[in-house]
Amino acid sequence: MCQYFDDLNLSDGLQSAVHEGWLNKDEAEIMSEFHELALKYHPTINRDQDVLDDPEWNDIVREAQKTWKALRTHLTDKTELELMNELEQQFEVANKSDS
């Protein structure tokens, strides 16, 4: 989660991303529920498998999937959609190599 909050400079919320032009207000609204769930998540467990089995983490994952689909539907910029396609292909390849 550090990469999401720190690398994307989202520790102070989505409004900074809107102010900097990374997101528009509609995109921030689409992402708000995921962002809030992720912000509140502070696992007390250290093992990766325990996190993956954590129901609260699974709620975040489901919300992330819902958010991704909503963004895909909302976006119209060709470059942004191409980036989403690239990320989906990378994720798909990573999942196949993990199994």
Secondary structure as GFF3:
##gff-version 3
##sequence-region A 1 99
A	DSSP	alpha_helix	2	2	.	.	.	ID=ss1
A	DSSP	pi_helix	3	7	.	.	.	ID=ss2
A	DSSP	alpha_helix	15	19	.	.	.	ID=ss3
A	DSSP	alpha_helix	25	40	.	.	.	ID=ss4
A	DSSP	alpha_helix	48	53	.	.	.	ID=ss5
A	DSSP	alpha_helix	55	74	.	.	.	ID=ss6
A	DSSP	alpha_helix	78	98	.	.	.	ID=ss7
###
